Amino acid sequence: MAGIAQWWRDAAIYQVYLRSFADGDGDGIGDLRGVRDRLDYLADLGIDAIWLTPWYPSPMADAGYDIADYRDIDPVFGSLADADALIAEAHQRGIRIIIDVVPNHCSDQHPWFQAALAAAPRSPERSRFWFRPGRGPGGDLPPNNWVSHFGGPAWTRVTEPDGRPGQWYLHLFAPQQPDFNWDNTEVREELLSVLRFWLDRGVDGVRIDSAAILVKDPFLADVEQELPPQNVHAPAQQTPDTQPLHPYIDRDGIHEIYREWRRIADSYPGGRALIGEIWLPEPRRFALYLRPNEMHSAFNFEFLRCAWDAVALRRTIDDTLAAHAPVGAPASWVLSNHDVTRHVTRYGRADTTFDFAERHHGDPLDLELGTRRARAAALLTLALPGSVYVYQGEELGLWEVEDLPDAVRQDPMFHRTRGADPGRDGCRVPLPWSGTSAPFGFSPAGAAAQPWLPQPATWSDCTVEAQSEDPTSMLELYRAALRLRRDQPALRSEREPLRWIAAEPGVLAFRRGDEFACVINLSDAPVELPEHDSVLLSSDPLQGDLLAPDAAVWLRLRGR
């Protein structure tokens, strides 16, 4: 990649969940005007890029991940002119823009799918999707036993134009999200055209949703055992390399697609990033998508899922770096996103891992402990080599809102499982910006509409206004850490790899270069710090030269 500015290799990327970031027009839903109004806040925070969740026209059956038009902006978020203005204004502040592309499926309102419904079986229109006859007498049973990642069968039967029960179509997510057939040439050409459309408008990268499941097993064979409803984000069982990564996919076909996407991205001056959402449990397989002619980077979900435990964290960090090294790709580090329980909540429970199959919703929670650990985790994450993601609100110390009334929940995970899965709404509650009561500055003064999800009254102490200039706040910790991360050469240089320092059980300590060290105490007792010249930043006040439990510190070491 000679001549390409590989800015994504060490970037701090802020995830904007658009519906919940900031409401600029008073309708209770976040929008592009709201993001533009808060660009100075993001620049001051110290991030390098913004990743925006889908902004396309959509019926919103899955919060915008059901796309009806890939080349426009949903009116609830703004217009193409607003998107162009956001890109330009972000660039003026040195902030790059990454957008979501959703290539596995579209909306059932997409013109292609509407044409497929109106067409006959085995027509060119239906060949863009996975239409198949049913099994059993009268074709009343789905074509196979695959299940949807949102619960229930992965197939829905259509009514043919003549009124008779007809074929079934595949949807690995909600029924309103029919899967594209990537063996179809039109599908491949269309999504390449979409990629070019947005890169031509100036976006700096794309995040590829559900990147590992595009190309299906052409035989559509039954799986030996039905997968749990949440299997899209839960790792499959590890299997020998001769077996497929996932019972639904054709691995070779997927890699062929991303080699073509990479060629397009690399043809743009200044560097355009391809970032994959890849939920795979085995690091070597994960790394296959990051070879020099495929994606540039991918989310590190194993780190996100990892327990607050020194042995587990070190193993995950080592495995991540070891998997990325042979393919020359940068590692990435993430603690939360719009699909998972916020880590302040996870870290405040007895089980600090994350798994879609068991969210521990309603388990006993110590928010003070979770917040203390989240502060330490921020310093750990921001000190690791590679890129880092900050999910909106984690810099404010927000926790999962688990007491949302059923009547306001919108996530199809909740509705498709009849409430057995609480869904993802709890991590998507609109941000608190200012004031002492809802909507906490999320919407402009005098707005008639309430935020699309209710905010807890206890967030009054978590607003940007309340935390700004409070040196003990989570916000000021993130601002200081991101500023130091940008200013410390060792933290932005791949020539300064992580080197572990001998430490007591329950403690992680490592160097980046000769003069920087990070120490994280995951034990239940204070520990002594290594010899150092000065303290750059600590997640909790130090007790002399002792680091408290569940705390982290950045040190300037005595140079050699």
C-alpha angles and dihedrals in degrees: 000000000000111000094018116119101229094200093155093068094083104009126138102224123195117208115220113198091202100209091055107035105079134333111221101177103040101248093120094251125101116246145174093272088058091052092048090051090054100045091105089054090053093046090051090048087061105238124150101209143013123224111203123200116231116312099177129119106281142157084231097233085146103021094274100319086108099076123198097178123020095194103056143052123252109248090233087066099037134257142299087267089057090050091050091048092049092051092049095045092047091051090052087060094046093255121134125214126229120185133196119252115192108200101160096071144355135208121287084237092061110119091240093056093044088053089049092054090052093047131079127261113279090021123142088249092058093044089072087070137034104271115164138163117256127248130244130031109343092359090277095146126074117262091252142352099265115137131215119252087232094053133274128050121334091227133074125191119229131213109237121232089260091057099253124125105265145172128338125238128209123243118168087190128029121342087248088063109068114192119243118235102236091191085073113094093214091058093052093047093046095053091046087053090051090052091052092046093061097037088053089054090058107261111152099215148349131233108215111219118221088356097175101056107054101107113056132209100271091217092057088214122186116259116237092241127016113253120236116265093253095051096120090077100025115087116253118236111282111255136179116283090253091066125076120268091235130008091239103053145077104218098195092052092053094052090050090056095051093048087060093045090050091053090054094046093049092052091070119089118245097028131283118212127225108200120182132210098218120167102192125142100209116073096211092056092045089054093055088076090055100057115135093267097044134053121346097219143352138200117269102226095166089066090048091051095046123116122247090257129121097224094046094045094049091049091050093048092048093046091049095051092043092052094049098044099072093053095042094237125141119248119237130210128205134168102184143003141170093284103051140061110273111260095234085067096041092051092050094062135079090248106051097181126098126230128161090218091060119022095171087228108184096012115140110288133200103195093184091056092044091051093049091051092045090056090052092045090054092059091045093050096044092051097054120100115260135031126329133206125213115196112216111268098021087098085059094050093244118176132210113281101225101166098068110142113251089237093066098043113112106174113117088218088068096044098041091053093043090241097310087117110046089211131214103292092102093069092043101061111134117269123259112233108166147340132050102270139040133321083034093203093306089122126035120267113282095021111162096208125073119229111280089248121031118251121223116251089229090070089079089097092048101060122121088242093053094047101042113109092005100124092204096053127108090238093056090046090056092045092051094044095048091047092050091045089056094044100043108085092204092059095052098041125090087202087073105066125185114276118187120231120212109259142167120275110284093026129104119201129169143163131229104196122332099297107041129072136170121204123189121187111208093162126098097248136059116266133203118252121236118254110288144161098228146345113253098185139340132196091217131021111276121241097224103291093342126105113213123230115279092018136115136202138193114218137193104222128212104270120239 
